[in-house]
């Protein structure tokens, strides 16, 4: 799914698990994907953008926090979307996170790692538009999983711009 309105340490490299209504952090601090560090993720994102002639993006903490919030909500509810749960609209999340200016969001579920998530978004016109839009200079990428399905990941990637 894609929505448009408008992660520095990739959310402290924590894998999130959702049990019922409670969010639990796994005891181990892990990278976004066990096999990929933040630098690897930025390199993957920017390699894709470069292949399509788009300028590079940098991870940004506010976007990452908003992406994490959305991934957690999707995992908690077991579905993907941009407005999961009452009062959790895309625009509302941006405002709550202090994100101003143009922004967009891609969400997905079921991909096992960052390359799979990026490929899924590249194979969808709306998602590809967000991923490759040259206006965006910052991104936040996060995932969450339910405790009862720890290998089924819910992904969110938010895009934004530099503002003075």
C-alpha positions as CSV (number, residue, x, y, z in Angstrom):
1,X,0.0,0.0,0.0
2,X,1.1,3.5,-0.5
3,X,0.1,6.9,0.9
4,X,1.5,10.3,0.2
5,X,1.4,13.5,2.3
6,X,4.2,14.8,2.8
7,X,16.0,6.1,10.8
8,X,19.2,7.0,12.1
9,X,20.1,4.0,14.2
10,X,17.2,2.0,12.6
11,X,15.3,2.3,15.8
12,X,18.2,1.3,18.0
13,X,18.4,-1.9,15.9
14,X,15.6,-3.5,17.9
15,X,13.4,-6.2,16.6
16,X,9.9,-5.7,17.9
17,X,7.4,-8.3,19.0
18,X,3.7,-7.7,19.6
19,X,1.8,-9.9,22.0
20,X,-1.9,-9.2,22.3
21,X,-2.1,-5.5,23.1
22,X,1.4,-5.3,24.6
23,X,4.5,-4.4,22.7
24,X,7.6,-6.3,23.8
25,X,11.2,-5.6,22.8
26,X,13.2,-8.7,22.3
27,X,16.1,-8.9,24.8
28,X,18.7,-8.9,22.1
29,X,19.5,-5.7,20.2
30,X,19.4,-6.8,16.6
31,X,19.8,-4.9,13.3
32,X,16.8,-4.2,11.2
33,X,17.5,-7.5,9.5
34,X,19.9,-9.9,11.2
35,X,22.1,-9.8,8.1
36,X,22.1,-6.0,7.5
37,X,23.4,-3.0,9.5
38,X,22.2,0.5,9.1
39,X,24.9,1.4,6.6
40,X,24.0,-1.7,4.5
41,X,20.3,-0.6,4.5
42,X,21.3,3.0,3.4
43,X,23.5,1.5,0.7
44,X,20.7,-0.8,-0.6
45,X,18.2,2.1,-0.6
46,X,20.6,4.4,-2.4
47,X,21.7,1.7,-4.9
48,X,18.1,1.3,-6.0
49,X,17.6,5.1,-6.3
50,X,20.9,5.5,-8.2
51,X,19.8,2.7,-10.7
52,X,16.7,4.7,-11.5
53,X,18.5,8.1,-11.6
54,X,17.2,9.4,-8.2
55,X,19.5,11.2,-5.7
56,X,20.5,9.5,-2.5
57,X,18.5,9.7,0.8
58,X,19.7,9.7,4.3
59,X,18.1,7.9,7.3
60,X,16.3,10.3,9.7
61,X,15.2,9.6,13.3
62,X,11.7,11.2,13.2
63,X,10.8,9.4,10.1
64,X,12.1,6.2,11.6
65,X,10.1,6.6,14.7
66,X,6.9,7.2,12.7
67,X,7.7,4.2,10.5
68,X,8.2,2.1,13.7
69,X,4.9,3.3,15.1
70,X,3.1,2.2,12.0
71,X,4.9,-1.1,11.8
72,X,3.9,-1.8,15.4
73,X,0.3,-0.9,14.8
74,X,0.1,-3.2,11.7
75,X,1.7,-6.1,13.6
76,X,-0.6,-5.5,16.6
77,X,-3.7,-5.6,14.4
78,X,-2.4,-8.2,12.0
79,X,-3.1,-6.1,8.8
80,X,-1.5,-3.5,6.7
81,X,-2.7,-0.1,6.0
82,X,-2.0,3.6,6.5
83,X,-4.8,4.2,9.1
84,X,-4.7,1.3,11.5
85,X,-6.7,1.7,14.7
86,X,-8.8,4.7,15.7
87,X,-7.1,8.1,15.4
88,X,-4.0,6.8,13.7
89,X,-4.1,8.5,10.3
90,X,-0.9,9.0,8.3
91,X,-1.2,12.8,8.7
92,X,-1.8,12.5,12.4
93,X,1.2,10.4,12.9
94,X,3.3,12.9,10.9
95,X,2.1,15.7,13.1
96,X,2.6,13.8,16.3
97,X,6.2,12.9,15.2
98,X,7.0,16.6,14.3
99,X,7.4,15.8,10.6
100,X,6.6,18.8,8.4
101,X,6.7,19.2,4.6
102,X,6.1,16.7,1.8
103,X,6.1,13.1,3.0
104,X,5.0,9.7,1.8
105,X,4.7,6.2,3.2
106,X,5.0,2.7,1.9
107,X,3.8,-0.3,3.9
108,X,4.0,-4.0,3.3
109,X,3.9,-7.4,5.0
110,X,5.4,-10.8,4.6
111,X,8.8,-9.8,3.2
112,X,11.7,-11.5,5.0
113,X,14.3,-8.8,4.8
114,X,15.1,-5.3,3.4
115,X,15.9,-6.4,-0.2
116,X,12.6,-8.3,-0.4
117,X,10.7,-5.2,1.0
118,X,12.5,-2.9,-1.5
119,X,11.8,-5.3,-4.4
120,X,8.1,-5.5,-3.5
121,X,7.8,-1.7,-3.5
122,X,9.7,-1.5,-6.8
123,X,7.2,-3.9,-8.4
124,X,4.2,-1.6,-7.5
125,X,3.8,1.7,-9.4
126,X,2.7,3.8,-6.4
127,X,5.3,2.4,-4.1
128,X,8.0,2.8,-6.7
129,X,7.0,6.4,-7.2
130,X,7.5,7.1,-3.5
131,X,10.8,5.2,-3.2
132,X,12.3,6.9,-6.2
133,X,10.7,10.4,-5.9
134,X,13.7,12.9,-6.2
135,X,11.9,15.4,-3.8
136,X,12.6,13.0,-0.9
137,X,16.0,13.3,0.8
138,X,15.3,11.5,4.1
139,X,13.7,8.2,5.0
140,X,12.8,6.0,8.0
141,X,12.5,2.3,7.6
142,X,11.2,-0.1,10.3
143,X,9.5,-3.4,10.8
144,X,7.6,-5.2,13.6
145,X,6.5,-8.8,14.1
146,X,3.9,-10.5,16.3
147,X,5.2,-12.9,18.9
148,X,3.0,-15.7,17.5
149,X,4.5,-15.1,14.0
150,X,8.0,-13.8,14.6
151,X,9.1,-14.4,11.0
152,X,6.2,-12.6,9.4
153,X,7.3,-9.0,9.2
154,X,5.2,-5.8,8.8
155,X,7.2,-3.1,7.1
156,X,6.8,0.7,7.0
157,X,9.0,3.2,5.1
158,X,8.4,6.9,5.4
159,X,9.9,9.5,3.1
160,X,10.5,13.2,3.8
161,X,12.5,16.3,3.0
162,X,15.1,18.6,4.6
163,X,13.5,21.6,6.2
164,X,15.2,24.7,7.6
